[in-house]
Amino acid sequence: MMGTREDNIIEALRLFVDALDNAVQVLRRELGSSRTWSWDPSKIKWVKAEGQKGPYERADPQATDHFKSMRTDLKAHDGTLTRDGLFYWIFRDQATVGRKEKRPRTSWSRDAHARMEKNLQNVKTAGEKLTKEQA
């Protein structure tokens, strides 16, 4: 059954939004290291700890400007960010911060790229379909 023109437009827009979302995720990961930071991790005291996923370092809660700026940045980035080869995250208590070496890129990046390519192809196909209907 052929959808209505409006259904096709909505589907094309949905596919376009999915493709843009994937592109934004990839760009955020790729461009994350090029920004300037308002905090210096060497000015924060780090304590070695062991978690379910292995060793990490936990920031000693401090009232320093560097610690506060780091926590603010983490909250602004949905609780995680990568900087200088280290992965930082904020715990559920919204006060504790952990960091560990960033794992080497896995197939996720390839998977994200493949999803983005598929979504872009779907958008192109939907656009071609709309063009044919209008002709």
N, C-alpha and C positions, 0 to 999 in steps of 0.2 A: 504494500500500500504506500502510495506516494504521500509524503507529508505536505502540509500547506506551506506556502511561501514563508509565513511567519515562523513556522516550526523549523524550517531550514535555516532561516536567519538566526534564530535562537541557538540552534545546534552549532552553527558556524562560530557564533560569538563564544559559546561555551568552550569549544575546541581552541579558539584563539586565546582565551583567558588561561586555559590549562597550559598552553605552549608558553605564554608569557610568564606564568608562575614558575615553570621549570627553568626558563631562561634566567629569571631573577635569582632563583636559588643558586644556580651555577655561577652567575656573576658575583653574588655576595661572597661565595667561597673563594673565587679567584681574585677578587679585588680587595678582600679583607685585609691583606697585608700591606696595602699601599697607603693606608691612612696614618695620620699623626695621632698620637695618644696623649691624653692629659695625665696619665699615670705611669710610673716607672716601677715595674715589678721587683727590681733590685732594692727598692726602698720599702718593700713589704717583707715582714718576717714570715718565712714558710716553714712549716713543720711536716716532717715525713710521716706518712700514714699508710695504712693498708686497707683496701676496700675489697668488695666482692670481685671486682674486675682487676685487681692487682694493686701495685704501689702507686701512690700519688702524693702530692703535697697539698696541705691545707693552709690557707692563710690564717695567721694568728690574728684574731679580730683586734683591730686597732682603730684609733680615732684619727689616724693620719689622713691627710688630703689624698694621698695616693690610693689608700685602701678605699676610701669613700668614692673616689672617681672610678676606680675599677668596678666596684659594685654597681654604680650608676650605669656604666657602660654595659655591664652584663645584663642588667634589668632591661635596658633599652634594646638589647639584641636577643630577647626571649630567653635569657638565662645562660647562653653559651656564646663563646667566640674563640677564634684561633688567632694567636699572635706570636710571631717569632718562633714558629715550630712547636708551640705549646698550646694545648687545648685547655681553656678555662671554662668553668661552669659554676653556677650558684646553686646551692642546695635548697631543698624545699623550705627550709626555715627562713630563706631570703636574707640570711646574715652570713652564713658560712660560704666560703669560696674555695674551690679546689682547682688544681691544675695538674696536668701530666703531659708527657710527650705525645705529640700528635701521631696517630698511627699512620703508616704509609697509605696512600690512596688505594682504595679497594675497587671492586667492581661497581660500587655505588656510583662513582663518577661516570663510569661507562654506561651504567643503567640510566642515570639521569639524562645523559646525552642521548641515549637511544629513545627514551620517552619523549624528549623534546623534539627529536627528529620525527618521530611518529606523529606527535601532535601537530607539528607544522605541516606534515604531509596531509593529515586529516583536514586541516584548515584550508589548504590549497584545493583539495578535492571538493570540500563543501562550497568554496568560492566558485569553482568551475561549474558545479551543479547549479548554483544560483544564476550564474551568467547564462547558462543554457536555457533555464526556465524563463529568463527575461527576454530572450531572443525570440 
